[in-house]
Amino acid sequence: MGVIASAHKISKTFGIQKLFQDITFSVEDQQKIGLIGPNGAGKSTMLQILAGRMDPDKGDVSFAKNLSVGYLE
């Protein structure tokens, strides 16, 4: 199994509200993941960052070559 997506120390803030800070993770091929949390915790924001629709305030997101990422609202 290889890593197909990874995030390194990503952070996102809206105004004075810090949604998340210095989050690091990776997703491997064939791995299934879930994203859970209370309203306003940044779940949709995280997915938009992963889909390339929004940039993190800091940190890096990378994907395996030839990986196609989709986002359905």
mmCIF file as Biopython writes it, N, C-alpha, C and O atoms, coordinates in Angstrom:
data_model
#
loop_
_atom_site.group_PDB
_atom_site.id
_atom_site.type_symbol
_atom_site.label_atom_id
_atom_site.label_alt_id
_atom_site.label_comp_id
_atom_site.label_asym_id
_atom_site.label_entity_id
_atom_site.label_seq_id
_atom_site.pdbx_PDB_ins_code
_atom_site.Cartn_x
_atom_site.Cartn_y
_atom_site.Cartn_z
_atom_site.occupancy
_atom_site.B_iso_or_equiv
_atom_site.auth_seq_id
_atom_site.auth_asym_id
_atom_site.pdbx_PDB_model_num
ATOM 1   N N  . MET A ? 1  ? 0.837   -1.186 0.000   1.0 0.0 1  A 1 
ATOM 2   C CA . MET A ? 1  ? 0.000   0.000  0.000   1.0 0.0 1  A 1 
ATOM 3   C C  . MET A ? 1  ? 0.877   1.243  0.000   1.0 0.0 1  A 1 
ATOM 4   O O  . MET A ? 1  ? 1.868   1.327  0.726   1.0 0.0 1  A 1 
ATOM 5   N N  . GLY A ? 2  ? 0.495   2.198  -0.824  1.0 0.0 2  A 1 
ATOM 6   C CA . GLY A ? 2  ? 1.227   3.453  -0.870  1.0 0.0 2  A 1 
ATOM 7   C C  . GLY A ? 2  ? 0.355   4.605  -0.410  1.0 0.0 2  A 1 
ATOM 8   O O  . GLY A ? 2  ? -0.873  4.509  -0.411  1.0 0.0 2  A 1 
ATOM 9   N N  . VAL A ? 3  ? 0.985   5.673  -0.025  1.0 0.0 3  A 1 
ATOM 10  C CA . VAL A ? 3  ? 0.264   6.875  0.398   1.0 0.0 3  A 1 
ATOM 11  C C  . VAL A ? 3  ? -0.275  7.574  -0.846  1.0 0.0 3  A 1 
ATOM 12  O O  . VAL A ? 3  ? 0.475   7.854  -1.781  1.0 0.0 3  A 1 
ATOM 13  N N  . ILE A ? 4  ? -1.585  7.859  -0.855  1.0 0.0 4  A 1 
ATOM 14  C CA . ILE A ? 4  ? -2.189  8.543  -1.999  1.0 0.0 4  A 1 
ATOM 15  C C  . ILE A ? 4  ? -2.503  10.001 -1.691  1.0 0.0 4  A 1 
ATOM 16  O O  . ILE A ? 4  ? -2.641  10.809 -2.609  1.0 0.0 4  A 1 
ATOM 17  N N  . ALA A ? 5  ? -2.618  10.348 -0.413  1.0 0.0 5  A 1 
ATOM 18  C CA . ALA A ? 5  ? -2.880  11.734 -0.019  1.0 0.0 5  A 1 
ATOM 19  C C  . ALA A ? 5  ? -2.255  11.974 1.342   1.0 0.0 5  A 1 
ATOM 20  O O  . ALA A ? 5  ? -2.255  11.096 2.204   1.0 0.0 5  A 1 
ATOM 21  N N  . SER A ? 6  ? -1.722  13.173 1.524   1.0 0.0 6  A 1 
ATOM 22  C CA . SER A ? 6  ? -1.170  13.506 2.832   1.0 0.0 6  A 1 
ATOM 23  C C  . SER A ? 6  ? -1.308  14.999 3.094   1.0 0.0 6  A 1 
ATOM 24  O O  . SER A ? 6  ? -1.307  15.820 2.177   1.0 0.0 6  A 1 
ATOM 25  N N  . ALA A ? 7  ? -1.426  15.313 4.353   1.0 0.0 7  A 1 
ATOM 26  C CA . ALA A ? 7  ? -1.478  16.701 4.815   1.0 0.0 7  A 1 
ATOM 27  C C  . ALA A ? 7  ? -0.418  16.842 5.898   1.0 0.0 7  A 1 
ATOM 28  O O  . ALA A ? 7  ? -0.263  15.967 6.750   1.0 0.0 7  A 1 
ATOM 29  N N  . HIS A ? 8  ? 0.304   17.944 5.855   1.0 0.0 8  A 1 
ATOM 30  C CA . HIS A ? 8  ? 1.370   18.162 6.825   1.0 0.0 8  A 1 
ATOM 31  C C  . HIS A ? 8  ? 1.195   19.519 7.495   1.0 0.0 8  A 1 
ATOM 32  O O  . HIS A ? 8  ? 1.345   20.567 6.866   1.0 0.0 8  A 1 
ATOM 33  N N  . LYS A ? 9  ? 0.873   19.475 8.792   1.0 0.0 9  A 1 
ATOM 34  C CA . LYS A ? 9  ? 0.740   20.677 9.624   1.0 0.0 9  A 1 
ATOM 35  C C  . LYS A ? 9  ? -0.176  21.735 9.015   1.0 0.0 9  A 1 
ATOM 36  O O  . LYS A ? 9  ? 0.172   22.915 8.968   1.0 0.0 9  A 1 
ATOM 37  N N  . ILE A ? 10 ? -1.365  21.299 8.542   1.0 0.0 10 A 1 
ATOM 38  C CA . ILE A ? 10 ? -2.291  22.277 7.975   1.0 0.0 10 A 1 
ATOM 39  C C  . ILE A ? 10 ? -3.108  22.936 9.086   1.0 0.0 10 A 1 
ATOM 40  O O  . ILE A ? 10 ? -3.461  22.308 10.084  1.0 0.0 10 A 1 
ATOM 41  N N  . SER A ? 11 ? -3.391  24.207 8.881   1.0 0.0 11 A 1 
ATOM 42  C CA . SER A ? 11 ? -4.166  25.014 9.828   1.0 0.0 11 A 1 
ATOM 43  C C  . SER A ? 11 ? -5.145  25.868 9.045   1.0 0.0 11 A 1 
ATOM 44  O O  . SER A ? 11 ? -4.882  26.248 7.904   1.0 0.0 11 A 1 
ATOM 45  N N  . LYS A ? 12 ? -6.290  26.170 9.676   1.0 0.0 12 A 1 
ATOM 46  C CA . LYS A ? 12 ? -7.274  27.048 9.049   1.0 0.0 12 A 1 
ATOM 47  C C  . LYS A ? 12 ? -7.998  27.833 10.128  1.0 0.0 12 A 1 
ATOM 48  O O  . LYS A ? 12 ? -8.441  27.274 11.131  1.0 0.0 12 A 1 
ATOM 49  N N  . THR A ? 13 ? -8.112  29.136 9.907   1.0 0.0 13 A 1 
ATOM 50  C CA . THR A ? 13 ? -8.790  30.043 10.819  1.0 0.0 13 A 1 
ATOM 51  C C  . THR A ? 13 ? -9.735  30.918 10.009  1.0 0.0 13 A 1 
ATOM 52  O O  . THR A ? 13 ? -9.399  31.353 8.907   1.0 0.0 13 A 1 
ATOM 53  N N  . PHE A ? 14 ? -10.913 31.174 10.558  1.0 0.0 14 A 1 
ATOM 54  C CA . PHE A ? 14 ? -11.848 32.143 9.989   1.0 0.0 14 A 1 
ATOM 55  C C  . PHE A ? 14 ? -12.026 33.247 11.012  1.0 0.0 14 A 1 
ATOM 56  O O  . PHE A ? 14 ? -12.631 33.037 12.063  1.0 0.0 14 A 1 
ATOM 57  N N  . GLY A ? 15 ? -11.493 34.437 10.702  1.0 0.0 15 A 1 
ATOM 58  C CA . GLY A ? 15 ? -11.540 35.534 11.670  1.0 0.0 15 A 1 
ATOM 59  C C  . GLY A ? 15 ? -10.741 35.155 12.904  1.0 0.0 15 A 1 
ATOM 60  O O  . GLY A ? 15 ? -9.552  34.849 12.815  1.0 0.0 15 A 1 
ATOM 61  N N  . ILE A ? 16 ? -11.403 35.175 14.062  1.0 0.0 16 A 1 
ATOM 62  C CA . ILE A ? 16 ? -10.717 34.785 15.301  1.0 0.0 16 A 1 
ATOM 63  C C  . ILE A ? 16 ? -10.971 33.324 15.670  1.0 0.0 16 A 1 
ATOM 64  O O  . ILE A ? 16 ? -10.411 32.814 16.640  1.0 0.0 16 A 1 
ATOM 65  N N  . GLN A ? 17 ? -11.835 32.647 14.873  1.0 0.0 17 A 1 
ATOM 66  C CA . GLN A ? 17 ? -12.159 31.243 15.170  1.0 0.0 17 A 1 
ATOM 67  C C  . GLN A ? 17 ? -11.161 30.312 14.504  1.0 0.0 17 A 1 
ATOM 68  O O  . GLN A ? 17 ? -11.096 30.231 13.277  1.0 0.0 17 A 1 
ATOM 69  N N  . LYS A ? 18 ? -10.383 29.609 15.319  1.0 0.0 18 A 1 
ATOM 70  C CA . LYS A ? 18 ? -9.422  28.625 14.819  1.0 0.0 18 A 1 
ATOM 71  C C  . LYS A ? 18 ? -10.155 27.297 14.651  1.0 0.0 18 A 1 
ATOM 72  O O  . LYS A ? 18 ? -10.615 26.710 15.630  1.0 0.0 18 A 1 
ATOM 73  N N  . LEU A ? 19 ? -10.266 26.821 13.403  1.0 0.0 19 A 1 
ATOM 74  C CA . LEU A ? 19 ? -10.953 25.551 13.156  1.0 0.0 19 A 1 
ATOM 75  C C  . LEU A ? 19 ? -10.061 24.371 13.487  1.0 0.0 19 A 1 
ATOM 76  O O  . LEU A ? 19 ? -10.482 23.446 14.182  1.0 0.0 19 A 1 
ATOM 77  N N  . PHE A ? 20 ? -8.826  24.398 12.993  1.0 0.0 20 A 1 
ATOM 78  C CA . PHE A ? 20 ? -7.854  23.353 13.309  1.0 0.0 20 A 1 
ATOM 79  C C  . PHE A ? 20 ? -6.459  23.913 13.117  1.0 0.0 20 A 1 
ATOM 80  O O  . PHE A ? 20 ? -6.247  24.873 12.377  1.0 0.0 20 A 1 
ATOM 81  N N  . GLN A ? 21 ? -5.508  23.285 13.805  1.0 0.0 21 A 1 
ATOM 82  C CA . GLN A ? 21 ? -4.133  23.781 13.787  1.0 0.0 21 A 1 
ATOM 83  C C  . GLN A ? 21 ? -3.156  22.617 13.754  1.0 0.0 21 A 1 
ATOM 84  O O  . GLN A ? 21 ? -3.282  21.668 14.528  1.0 0.0 21 A 1 
ATOM 85  N N  . ASP A ? 22 ? -2.182  22.696 12.854  1.0 0.0 22 A 1 
ATOM 86  C CA . ASP A ? 22 ? -1.078  21.737 12.749  1.0 0.0 22 A 1 
ATOM 87  C C  . ASP A ? 22 ? -1.540  20.281 12.634  1.0 0.0 22 A 1 
ATOM 88  O O  . ASP A ? 22 ? -1.003  19.399 13.306  1.0 0.0 22 A 1 
ATOM 89  N N  . ILE A ? 23 ? -2.532  20.037 11.783  1.0 0.0 23 A 1 
ATOM 90  C CA . ILE A ? 23 ? -3.021  18.671 11.574  1.0 0.0 23 A 1 
ATOM 91  C C  . ILE A ? 23 ? -2.149  17.978 10.524  1.0 0.0 23 A 1 
ATOM 92  O O  . ILE A ? 23 ? -1.890  18.532 9.456   1.0 0.0 23 A 1 
ATOM 93  N N  . THR A ? 24 ? -1.706  16.771 10.839  1.0 0.0 24 A 1 
ATOM 94  C CA . THR A ? 24 ? -0.900  15.959 9.928   1.0 0.0 24 A 1 
ATOM 95  C C  . THR A ? 24 ? -1.528  14.578 9.827   1.0 0.0 24 A 1 
ATOM 96  O O  . THR A ? 24 ? -1.836  13.952 10.841  1.0 0.0 24 A 1 
ATOM 97  N N  . PHE A ? 25 ? -1.717  14.104 8.595   1.0 0.0 25 A 1 
ATOM 98  C CA . PHE A ? 25 ? -2.253  12.756 8.386   1.0 0.0 25 A 1 
ATOM 99  C C  . PHE A ? 25 ? -1.902  12.283 6.988   1.0 0.0 25 A 1 
ATOM 100 O O  . PHE A ? 25 ? -1.475  13.069 6.143   1.0 0.0 25 A 1 
ATOM 101 N N  . SER A ? 26 ? -2.085  10.989 6.752   1.0 0.0 26 A 1 
ATOM 102 C CA . SER A ? 26 ? -1.916  10.438 5.410   1.0 0.0 26 A 1 
ATOM 103 C C  . SER A ? 26 ? -3.005  9.395  5.177   1.0 0.0 26 A 1 
ATOM 104 O O  . SER A ? 26 ? -3.533  8.800  6.117   1.0 0.0 26 A 1 
ATOM 105 N N  . VAL A ? 27 ? -3.321  9.192  3.918   1.0 0.0 27 A 1 
ATOM 106 C CA . VAL A ? 27 ? -4.313  8.196  3.506   1.0 0.0 27 A 1 
ATOM 107 C C  . VAL A ? 27 ? -3.614  7.250  2.552   1.0 0.0 27 A 1 
ATOM 108 O O  . VAL A ? 27 ? -2.997  7.677  1.577   1.0 0.0 27 A 1 
ATOM 109 N N  . GLU A ? 28 ? -3.715  5.966  2.838   1.0 0.0 28 A 1 
ATOM 110 C CA . GLU A ? 28 ? -3.079  4.964  1.986   1.0 0.0 28 A 1 
ATOM 111 C C  . GLU A ? 28 ? -4.084  4.370  1.014   1.0 0.0 28 A 1 
ATOM 112 O O  . GLU A ? 28 ? -5.292  4.386  1.253   1.0 0.0 28 A 1 
ATOM 113 N N  . ASP A ? 29 ? -3.560  3.846  -0.090  1.0 0.0 29 A 1 
ATOM 114 C CA . ASP A ? 29 ? -4.369  3.196  -1.109  1.0 0.0 29 A 1 
ATOM 115 C C  . ASP A ? 29 ? -5.247  2.116  -0.472  1.0 0.0 29 A 1 
ATOM 116 O O  . ASP A ? 29 ? -4.780  1.339  0.360   1.0 0.0 29 A 1 
ATOM 117 N N  . GLN A ? 30 ? -6.508  2.075  -0.865  1.0 0.0 30 A 1 
ATOM 118 C CA . GLN A ? 30 ? -7.502  1.109  -0.394  1.0 0.0 30 A 1 
ATOM 119 C C  . GLN A ? 30 ? -7.973  1.366  1.036   1.0 0.0 30 A 1 
ATOM 120 O O  . GLN A ? 30 ? -8.804  0.613  1.545   1.0 0.0 30 A 1 
ATOM 121 N N  . GLN A ? 31 ? -7.475  2.392  1.688   1.0 0.0 31 A 1 
ATOM 122 C CA . GLN A ? 31 ? -7.886  2.707  3.055   1.0 0.0 31 A 1 
ATOM 123 C C  . GLN A ? 31 ? -9.203  3.479  3.022   1.0 0.0 31 A 1 
ATOM 124 O O  . GLN A ? 31 ? -9.415  4.323  2.152   1.0 0.0 31 A 1 
ATOM 125 N N  . LYS A ? 32 ? -10.078 3.185  3.971   1.0 0.0 32 A 1 
ATOM 126 C CA . LYS A ? 32 ? -11.330 3.918  4.111   1.0 0.0 32 A 1 
ATOM 127 C C  . LYS A ? 32 ? -11.222 4.780  5.363   1.0 0.0 32 A 1 
ATOM 128 O O  . LYS A ? 32 ? -10.772 4.318  6.411   1.0 0.0 32 A 1 
ATOM 129 N N  . ILE A ? 33 ? -11.643 6.042  5.240   1.0 0.0 33 A 1 
ATOM 130 C CA . ILE A ? 33 ? -11.551 6.951  6.373   1.0 0.0 33 A 1 
ATOM 131 C C  . ILE A ? 33 ? -12.899 7.613  6.602   1.0 0.0 33 A 1 
ATOM 132 O O  . ILE A ? 33 ? -13.751 7.630  5.713   1.0 0.0 33 A 1 
ATOM 133 N N  . GLY A ? 34 ? -13.086 8.147  7.776   1.0 0.0 34 A 1 
ATOM 134 C CA . GLY A ? 34 ? -14.277 8.915  8.114   1.0 0.0 34 A 1 
ATOM 135 C C  . GLY A ? 34 ? -13.860 10.219 8.769   1.0 0.0 34 A 1 
ATOM 136 O O  . GLY A ? 34 ? -12.812 10.298 9.411   1.0 0.0 34 A 1 
ATOM 137 N N  . LEU A ? 35 ? -14.674 11.221 8.605   1.0 0.0 35 A 1 
ATOM 138 C CA . LEU A ? 35 ? -14.406 12.521 9.190   1.0 0.0 35 A 1 
ATOM 139 C C  . LEU A ? 35 ? -15.619 12.900 10.022  1.0 0.0 35 A 1 
ATOM 140 O O  . LEU A ? 35 ? -16.687 13.183 9.480   1.0 0.0 35 A 1 
ATOM 141 N N  . ILE A ? 36 ? -15.453 12.905 11.341  1.0 0.0 36 A 1 
ATOM 142 C CA . ILE A ? 36 ? -16.576 13.186 12.232  1.0 0.0 36 A 1 
ATOM 143 C C  . ILE A ? 36 ? -16.210 14.303 13.198  1.0 0.0 36 A 1 
ATOM 144 O O  . ILE A ? 36 ? -15.034 14.530 13.485  1.0 0.0 36 A 1 
ATOM 145 N N  . GLY A ? 37 ? -17.223 14.995 13.694  1.0 0.0 37 A 1 
ATOM 146 C CA . GLY A ? 37 ? -17.004 16.057 14.659  1.0 0.0 37 A 1 
ATOM 147 C C  . GLY A ? 37 ? -18.255 16.898 14.784  1.0 0.0 37 A 1 
ATOM 148 O O  . GLY A ? 37 ? -19.176 16.768 13.978  1.0 0.0 37 A 1 
ATOM 149 N N  . PRO A ? 38 ? -18.297 17.760 15.787  1.0 0.0 38 A 1 
ATOM 150 C CA . PRO A ? 38 ? -19.477 18.600 15.997  1.0 0.0 38 A 1 
ATOM 151 C C  . PRO A ? 38 ? -19.601 19.675 14.911  1.0 0.0 38 A 1 
ATOM 152 O O  . PRO A ? 38 ? -18.648 19.958 14.185  1.0 0.0 38 A 1 
ATOM 153 N N  . ASN A ? 39 ? -20.786 20.261 14.817  1.0 0.0 39 A 1 
ATOM 154 C CA . ASN A ? 39 ? -20.995 21.363 13.883  1.0 0.0 39 A 1 
ATOM 155 C C  . ASN A ? 39 ? -19.996 22.471 14.161  1.0 0.0 39 A 1 
ATOM 156 O O  . ASN A ? 39 ? -19.742 22.824 15.313  1.0 0.0 39 A 1 
ATOM 157 N N  . GLY A ? 40 ? -19.427 23.020 13.082  1.0 0.0 40 A 1 
ATOM 158 C CA . GLY A ? 40 ? -18.488 24.125 13.216  1.0 0.0 40 A 1 
ATOM 159 C C  . GLY A ? 40 ? -17.062 23.721 13.514  1.0 0.0 40 A 1 
ATOM 160 O O  . GLY A ? 40 ? -16.207 24.578 13.734  1.0 0.0 40 A 1 
ATOM 161 N N  . ALA A ? 41 ? -16.792 22.422 13.524  1.0 0.0 41 A 1 
ATOM 162 C CA . ALA A ? 41 ? -15.448 21.946 13.857  1.0 0.0 41 A 1 
ATOM 163 C C  . ALA A ? 41 ? -14.483 22.020 12.668  1.0 0.0 41 A 1 
ATOM 164 O O  . ALA A ? 41 ? -13.272 21.899 12.848  1.0 0.0 41 A 1 
ATOM 165 N N  . GLY A ? 42 ? -15.019 22.218 11.445  1.0 0.0 42 A 1 
ATOM 166 C CA . GLY A ? 42 ? -14.155 22.334 10.281  1.0 0.0 42 A 1 
ATOM 167 C C  . GLY A ? 42 ? -14.153 21.143 9.347   1.0 0.0 42 A 1 
ATOM 168 O O  . GLY A ? 42 ? -13.260 21.032 8.507   1.0 0.0 42 A 1 
ATOM 169 N N  . LYS A ? 43 ? -15.121 20.249 9.462   1.0 0.0 43 A 1 
ATOM 170 C CA . LYS A ? 43 ? -15.165 19.054 8.602   1.0 0.0 43 A 1 
ATOM 171 C C  . LYS A ? 43 ? -15.295 19.432 7.125   1.0 0.0 43 A 1 
ATOM 172 O O  . LYS A ? 43 ? -14.517 18.966 6.292   1.0 0.0 43 A 1 
ATOM 173 N N  . SER A ? 44 ? -16.264 20.267 6.808   1.0 0.0 44 A 1 
ATOM 174 C CA . SER A ? 44 ? -16.467 20.683 5.415   1.0 0.0 44 A 1 
ATOM 175 C C  . SER A ? 44 ? -15.273 21.481 4.906   1.0 0.0 44 A 1 
ATOM 176 O O  . SER A ? 44 ? -14.875 21.341 3.749   1.0 0.0 44 A 1 
ATOM 177 N N  . THR A ? 45 ? -14.712 22.305 5.756   1.0 0.0 45 A 1 
ATOM 178 C CA . THR A ? 45 ? -13.531 23.082 5.383   1.0 0.0 45 A 1 
ATOM 179 C C  . THR A ? 45 ? -12.369 22.149 5.068   1.0 0.0 45 A 1 
ATOM 180 O O  . THR A ? 45 ? -11.658 22.360 4.085   1.0 0.0 45 A 1 
ATOM 181 N N  . MET A ? 46 ? -12.167 21.125 5.885   1.0 0.0 46 A 1 
ATOM 182 C CA . MET A ? 46 ? -11.101 20.155 5.628   1.0 0.0 46 A 1 
ATOM 183 C C  . MET A ? 46 ? -11.311 19.473 4.280   1.0 0.0 46 A 1 
ATOM 184 O O  . MET A ? 46 ? -10.363 19.321 3.510   1.0 0.0 46 A 1 
ATOM 185 N N  . LEU A ? 47 ? -12.539 19.062 3.988   1.0 0.0 47 A 1 
ATOM 186 C CA . LEU A ? 47 ? -12.822 18.404 2.710   1.0 0.0 47 A 1 
ATOM 187 C C  . LEU A ? 47 ? -12.604 19.355 1.536   1.0 0.0 47 A 1 
ATOM 188 O O  . LEU A ? 47 ? -12.111 18.935 0.489   1.0 0.0 47 A 1 
ATOM 189 N N  . GLN A ? 48 ? -12.962 20.623 1.692   1.0 0.0 48 A 1 
ATOM 190 C CA . GLN A ? 48 ? -12.736 21.593 0.619   1.0 0.0 48 A 1 
ATOM 191 C C  . GLN A ? 48 ? -11.243 21.823 0.398   1.0 0.0 48 A 1 
ATOM 192 O O  . GLN A ? 48 ? -10.809 22.010 -0.739  1.0 0.0 48 A 1 
ATOM 193 N N  . ILE A ? 49 ? -10.463 21.812 1.460   1.0 0.0 49 A 1 
ATOM 194 C CA . ILE A ? 49 ? -9.005  21.925 1.319   1.0 0.0 49 A 1 
ATOM 195 C C  . ILE A ? 49 ? -8.461  20.709 0.573   1.0 0.0 49 A 1 
ATOM 196 O O  . ILE A ? 49 ? -7.631  20.851 -0.325  1.0 0.0 49 A 1 
ATOM 197 N N  . LEU A ? 50 ? -8.922  19.525 0.938   1.0 0.0 50 A 1 
ATOM 198 C CA . LEU A ? 50 ? -8.453  18.312 0.273   1.0 0.0 50 A 1 
ATOM 199 C C  . LEU A ? 50 ? -8.871  18.266 -1.200  1.0 0.0 50 A 1 
ATOM 200 O O  . LEU A ? 50 ? -8.172  17.686 -2.030  1.0 0.0 50 A 1 
ATOM 201 N N  . ALA A ? 51 ? -10.012 18.880 -1.516  1.0 0.0 51 A 1 
ATOM 202 C CA . ALA A ? 51 ? -10.491 18.901 -2.901  1.0 0.0 51 A 1 
ATOM 203 C C  . ALA A ? 51 ? -9.855  20.028 -3.711  1.0 0.0 51 A 1 
ATOM 204 O O  . ALA A ? 51 ? -10.092 20.133 -4.914  1.0 0.0 51 A 1 
ATOM 205 N N  . GLY A ? 52 ? -9.055  20.865 -3.067  1.0 0.0 52 A 1 
ATOM 206 C CA . GLY A ? 52 ? -8.406  21.959 -3.773  1.0 0.0 52 A 1 
ATOM 207 C C  . GLY A ? 52 ? -9.291  23.169 -3.986  1.0 0.0 52 A 1 
ATOM 208 O O  . GLY A ? 52 ? -8.929  24.077 -4.735  1.0 0.0 52 A 1 
ATOM 209 N N  . ARG A ? 53 ? -10.441 23.198 -3.342  1.0 0.0 53 A 1 
ATOM 210 C CA . ARG A ? 53 ? -11.369 24.322 -3.473  1.0 0.0 53 A 1 
ATOM 211 C C  . ARG A ? 53 ? -11.053 25.453 -2.510  1.0 0.0 53 A 1 
ATOM 212 O O  . ARG A ? 53 ? -11.573 26.560 -2.651  1.0 0.0 53 A 1 
ATOM 213 N N  . MET A ? 54 ? -10.203 25.175 -1.532  1.0 0.0 54 A 1 
ATOM 214 C CA . MET A ? 54 ? -9.819  26.161 -0.529  1.0 0.0 54 A 1 
ATOM 215 C C  . MET A ? 54 ? -8.374  25.871 -0.135  1.0 0.0 54 A 1 
ATOM 216 O O  . MET A ? 54 ? -7.950  24.715 -0.135  1.0 0.0 54 A 1 
ATOM 217 N N  . ASP A ? 55 ? -7.629  26.901 0.195   1.0 0.0 55 A 1 
ATOM 218 C CA . ASP A ? 55 ? -6.246  26.727 0.638   1.0 0.0 55 A 1 
ATOM 219 C C  . ASP A ? 55 ? -6.161  26.774 2.155   1.0 0.0 55 A 1 
ATOM 220 O O  . ASP A ? 55 ? -6.890  27.534 2.792   1.0 0.0 55 A 1 
ATOM 221 N N  . PRO A ? 56 ? -5.284  25.973 2.740   1.0 0.0 56 A 1 
ATOM 222 C CA . PRO A ? 56 ? -5.062  26.103 4.184   1.0 0.0 56 A 1 
ATOM 223 C C  . PRO A ? 56 ? -4.313  27.402 4.464   1.0 0.0 56 A 1 
ATOM 224 O O  . PRO A ? 56 ? -3.624  27.922 3.586   1.0 0.0 56 A 1 
ATOM 225 N N  . ASP A ? 57 ? -4.442  27.924 5.673   1.0 0.0 57 A 1 
ATOM 226 C CA . ASP A ? 57 ? -3.685  29.117 6.063   1.0 0.0 57 A 1 
ATOM 227 C C  . ASP A ? 57 ? -2.197  28.807 6.109   1.0 0.0 57 A 1 
ATOM 228 O O  . ASP A ? 57 ? -1.364  29.637 5.747   1.0 0.0 57 A 1 
ATOM 229 N N  . LYS A ? 58 ? -1.877  27.596 6.562   1.0 0.0 58 A 1 
ATOM 230 C CA . LYS A ? 58 ? -0.485  27.148 6.529   1.0 0.0 58 A 1 
ATOM 231 C C  . LYS A ? 58 ? -0.469  25.635 6.403   1.0 0.0 58 A 1 
ATOM 232 O O  . LYS A ? 58 ? -1.469  24.969 6.673   1.0 0.0 58 A 1 
ATOM 233 N N  . GLY A ? 59 ? 0.656   25.104 5.998   1.0 0.0 59 A 1 
ATOM 234 C CA . GLY A ? 59 ? 0.799   23.667 5.818   1.0 0.0 59 A 1 
ATOM 235 C C  . GLY A ? 59 ? 0.717   23.270 4.361   1.0 0.0 59 A 1 
ATOM 236 O O  . GLY A ? 59 ? 0.492   24.106 3.486   1.0 0.0 59 A 1 
ATOM 237 N N  . ASP A ? 60 ? 0.903   21.987 4.110   1.0 0.0 60 A 1 
ATOM 238 C CA . ASP A ? 60 ? 0.943   21.450 2.749   1.0 0.0 60 A 1 
ATOM 239 C C  . ASP A ? 60 ? 0.041   20.237 2.611   1.0 0.0 60 A 1 
ATOM 240 O O  . ASP A ? 60 ? -0.069  19.421 3.526   1.0 0.0 60 A 1 
ATOM 241 N N  . VAL A ? 61 ? -0.604  20.128 1.454   1.0 0.0 61 A 1 
ATOM 242 C CA . VAL A ? 61 ? -1.407  18.966 1.099   1.0 0.0 61 A 1 
ATOM 243 C C  . VAL A ? 61 ? -0.821  18.422 -0.196  1.0 0.0 61 A 1 
ATOM 244 O O  . VAL A ? 61 ? -0.554  19.186 -1.124  1.0 0.0 61 A 1 
ATOM 245 N N  . SER A ? 62 ? -0.617  17.109 -0.269  1.0 0.0 62 A 1 
ATOM 246 C CA . SER A ? 62 ? -0.069  16.516 -1.488  1.0 0.0 62 A 1 
ATOM 247 C C  . SER A ? 62 ? -0.807  15.224 -1.824  1.0 0.0 62 A 1 
ATOM 248 O O  . SER A ? 62 ? -1.376  14.557 -0.960  1.0 0.0 62 A 1 
ATOM 249 N N  . PHE A ? 63 ? -0.775  14.901 -3.113  1.0 0.0 63 A 1 
ATOM 250 C CA . PHE A ? 63 ? -1.487  13.728 -3.621  1.0 0.0 63 A 1 
ATOM 251 C C  . PHE A ? 63 ? -0.577  12.921 -4.533  1.0 0.0 63 A 1 
ATOM 252 O O  . PHE A ? 63 ? 0.368   13.449 -5.120  1.0 0.0 63 A 1 
ATOM 253 N N  . ALA A ? 64 ? -0.876  11.638 -4.641  1.0 0.0 64 A 1 
ATOM 254 C CA . ALA A ? 64 ? -0.139  10.773 -5.563  1.0 0.0 64 A 1 
ATOM 255 C C  . ALA A ? 64 ? -0.394  11.229 -6.999  1.0 0.0 64 A 1 
ATOM 256 O O  . ALA A ? 64 ? -1.450  11.782 -7.309  1.0 0.0 64 A 1 
ATOM 257 N N  . LYS A ? 65 ? 0.578   10.993 -7.860  1.0 0.0 65 A 1 
ATOM 258 C CA . LYS A ? 65 ? 0.408   11.333 -9.272  1.0 0.0 65 A 1 
ATOM 259 C C  . LYS A ? 65 ? -0.784  10.577 -9.841  1.0 0.0 65 A 1 
ATOM 260 O O  . LYS A ? 65 ? -1.051  9.439  -9.455  1.0 0.0 65 A 1 
ATOM 261 N N  . ASN A ? 66 ? -1.490  11.210 -10.751 1.0 0.0 66 A 1 
ATOM 262 C CA . ASN A ? 66 ? -2.643  10.640 -11.449 1.0 0.0 66 A 1 
ATOM 263 C C  . ASN A ? 66 ? -3.840  10.374 -10.535 1.0 0.0 66 A 1 
ATOM 264 O O  . ASN A ? 66 ? -4.753  9.649  -10.929 1.0 0.0 66 A 1 
ATOM 265 N N  . LEU A ? 67 ? -3.858  10.938 -9.336  1.0 0.0 67 A 1 
ATOM 266 C CA . LEU A ? 67 ? -5.007  10.794 -8.446  1.0 0.0 67 A 1 
ATOM 267 C C  . LEU A ? 67 ? -6.020  11.872 -8.795  1.0 0.0 67 A 1 
ATOM 268 O O  . LEU A ? 67 ? -5.665  13.042 -8.942  1.0 0.0 67 A 1 
ATOM 269 N N  . SER A ? 68 ? -7.262  11.484 -8.925  1.0 0.0 68 A 1 
ATOM 270 C CA . SER A ? 68 ? -8.337  12.427 -9.201  1.0 0.0 68 A 1 
ATOM 271 C C  . SER A ? 68 ? -9.139  12.610 -7.929  1.0 0.0 68 A 1 
ATOM 272 O O  . SER A ? 68 ? -9.602  11.631 -7.343  1.0 0.0 68 A 1 
ATOM 273 N N  . VAL A ? 69 ? -9.310  13.844 -7.493  1.0 0.0 69 A 1 
ATOM 274 C CA . VAL A ? 69 ? -10.061 14.147 -6.271  1.0 0.0 69 A 1 
ATOM 275 C C  . VAL A ? 69 ? -11.338 14.869 -6.660  1.0 0.0 69 A 1 
ATOM 276 O O  . VAL A ? 69 ? -11.309 15.827 -7.432  1.0 0.0 69 A 1 
ATOM 277 N N  . GLY A ? 70 ? -12.455 14.407 -6.125  1.0 0.0 70 A 1 
ATOM 278 C CA . GLY A ? 70 ? -13.744 15.045 -6.396  1.0 0.0 70 A 1 
ATOM 279 C C  . GLY A ? 70 ? -14.385 15.532 -5.108  1.0 0.0 70 A 1 
ATOM 280 O O  . GLY A ? 70 ? -14.050 15.076 -4.015  1.0 0.0 70 A 1 
ATOM 281 N N  . TYR A ? 71 ? -15.313 16.467 -5.258  1.0 0.0 71 A 1 
ATOM 282 C CA . TYR A ? 71 ? -16.015 17.015 -4.089  1.0 0.0 71 A 1 
ATOM 283 C C  . TYR A ? 71 ? -17.465 17.251 -4.497  1.0 0.0 71 A 1 
ATOM 284 O O  . TYR A ? 71 ? -17.727 17.992 -5.444  1.0 0.0 71 A 1 
ATOM 285 N N  . LEU A ? 72 ? -18.392 16.639 -3.804  1.0 0.0 72 A 1 
ATOM 286 C CA . LEU A ? 72 ? -19.820 16.801 -4.062  1.0 0.0 72 A 1 
ATOM 287 C C  . LEU A ? 72 ? -20.435 17.492 -2.860  1.0 0.0 72 A 1 
ATOM 288 O O  . LEU A ? 72 ? -20.441 16.949 -1.756  1.0 0.0 72 A 1 
ATOM 289 N N  . GLU A ? 73 ? -20.955 18.696 -3.078  1.0 0.0 73 A 1 
ATOM 290 C CA . GLU A ? 73 ? -21.561 19.444 -1.965  1.0 0.0 73 A 1 
ATOM 291 C C  . GLU A ? 73 ? -22.859 18.820 -1.523  1.0 0.0 73 A 1 
ATOM 292 O O  . GLU A ? 73 ? -23.501 19.320 -0.599  1.0 0.0 73 A 1 
#
